[in-house]
Amino acid sequence: MMRQRQLQKKSRNSVQKQKTSERRNSSQPQSGSKNSSSGVYYSFLTVVLLLCLIQVTISAVLNISKIISYKAKIVQITKTRDAAQALNEQLQDNIKNFSNATGLEAIARNNLKMSGEDEVLVIINSTKENEEAVKADKHNIIGLIKHD
């Protein structure tokens, strides 16, 4: 009886060994297809990652160019602002200077060629200004004659 049991165990072991060897044999072709599908998968991932890398590089270059252009615009706007502030300060000084009566008289005398009540205005023209003034007077006289 013991011998029969031992034989049965041996036969079971041999059957199990045959089944495992069959499984190994049948799994080998599947592993080959598994390797090729994983190779395709890794190739696809590599292509996707390369596309992402290209996209990131292009975005970085575009962002750097935008930064450079914005800095140039900032410099230009700063110069414009400084010029406007300087002009504003000059105009405020002019307002302060010309808010009194003597400042207004100076403007009237120098720029508008006006004189005060007891003053006589004398204008000395250069030769070019003289010729232009004479031509203007002739046109004014001709215009006055035609209207009469």
C-alpha positions in Angstrom: 0.0 0.0 0.0 2.7 2.3 0.7 4.3 1.6 -2.5 1.1 2.4 -4.3 0.9 5.7 -2.6 4.4 6.5 -3.5 3.7 5.6 -7.1 0.6 7.8 -7.1 2.6 10.7 -5.7 5.2 10.2 -8.3 2.7 10.1 -11.1 1.0 13.2 -9.7 4.3 15.0 -9.5 5.1 14.0 -13.1 1.7 15.2 -14.3 2.2 18.5 -12.6 5.7 18.9 -14.1 4.3 18.2 -17.5 1.5 20.8 -17.0 4.0 23.4 -15.9 6.3 22.7 -18.8 3.3 23.0 -21.2 2.4 26.3 -19.6 5.9 27.5 -20.0 6.0 26.4 -23.6 2.6 28.0 -24.3 3.6 31.3 -22.5 6.7 31.8 -24.5 5.0 32.9 -27.7 2.8 35.3 -25.7 5.8 36.9 -24.1 7.2 37.6 -27.6 4.0 39.5 -28.6 4.1 41.1 -25.2 7.6 42.4 -25.8 6.7 43.8 -29.3 3.5 45.5 -27.9 5.5 47.0 -25.0 8.2 48.2 -27.5 5.5 50.0 -29.6 4.1 51.5 -26.4 7.5 52.8 -25.3 8.1 54.1 -28.8 4.8 55.9 -28.7 5.6 57.4 -25.3 9.0 58.5 -26.6 7.4 60.4 -29.5 4.9 62.0 -27.2 7.6 63.1 -24.8 9.7 64.5 -27.7 6.7 66.5 -28.9 6.1 67.8 -25.4 9.8 68.8 -25.2 9.6 70.6 -28.5 6.5 72.5 -27.3 8.1 73.5 -24.1 11.2 74.8 -26.0 9.1 76.8 -28.4 7.1 78.3 -25.5 10.2 79.3 -23.7 11.7 81.0 -26.7 8.4 82.9 -27.3 8.2 83.9 -23.7 11.8 85.2 -23.7 11.1 87.3 -26.8 8.0 88.7 -25.2 10.0 89.6 -22.1 12.6 91.5 -24.2 9.9 93.4 -26.2 8.1 94.3 -22.9 11.3 95.6 -21.3 11.9 97.8 -24.4 8.4 99.1 -24.2 8.9 99.8 -20.5 12.0 101.8 -21.2 10.3 103.8 -23.9 7.2 104.5 -21.7 9.5 105.5 -18.8 11.3 108.0 -21.0 8.0 109.4 -22.2 6.7 109.7 -18.6 9.9 111.5 -17.5 9.6 113.9 -20.4 6.0 114.6 -19.6 6.8 115.2 -15.9 9.6 117.6 -16.9 7.2 119.5 -19.2 4.6 119.5 -16.5 7.0 121.0 -13.9 8.1 123.6 -16.5 4.4 124.6 -17.1 3.7 124.7 -13.4 6.7 127.1 -13.0 5.4 129.2 -15.8 2.0 129.4 -14.2 3.6 130.5 -10.9 5.8 133.0 -12.7 3.0 134.5 -14.9 0.3 134.5 -12.3 1.3 138.0 -11.1 0.9 141.2 -13.1 4.6 141.7 -14.0 4.8 138.2 -15.5 1.7 138.9 -17.6 3.2 142.2 -18.8 6.4 140.4 -19.8 4.4 137.9 -21.9 2.4 140.7 -23.5 5.5 142.7 -24.3 7.7 139.9 -25.6 5.4 137.5 -27.3 2.3 139.5 -28.2 4.2 142.7 -29.0 1.9 144.8 -26.8 2.8 147.8 -24.7 1.6 149.4 -21.5 -0.4 152.7 -21.2 2.6 155.0 -21.0 4.9 152.9 -23.1 5.9 153.1 -26.8 6.7 149.8 -28.5 9.6 149.9 -30.9 10.2 146.8 -33.1 13.5 146.4 -34.9 13.3 143.9 -37.7 16.2 142.2 -39.4 16.4 142.5 -43.2 14.5 139.3 -43.9 11.8 140.2 -41.4 11.7 143.7 -42.9 11.1 142.3 -46.4 8.4 140.0 -45.2 6.8 142.9 -43.2 6.8 145.1 -46.3 5.2 142.4 -48.4 2.6 141.8 -45.8 1.9 145.6 -45.6 1.6 145.7 -49.4 -0.9 142.9 -49.4 -2.9 144.6 -46.6 -2.9 147.9 -48.5 -4.0 146.2 -51.7 -6.7 144.4 -49.7 -7.9 147.6 -48.2 -8.0 149.4 -51.5 -10.1 146.7 -53.1 -12.6 146.7 -50.3 -13.2 150.4 -50.5 
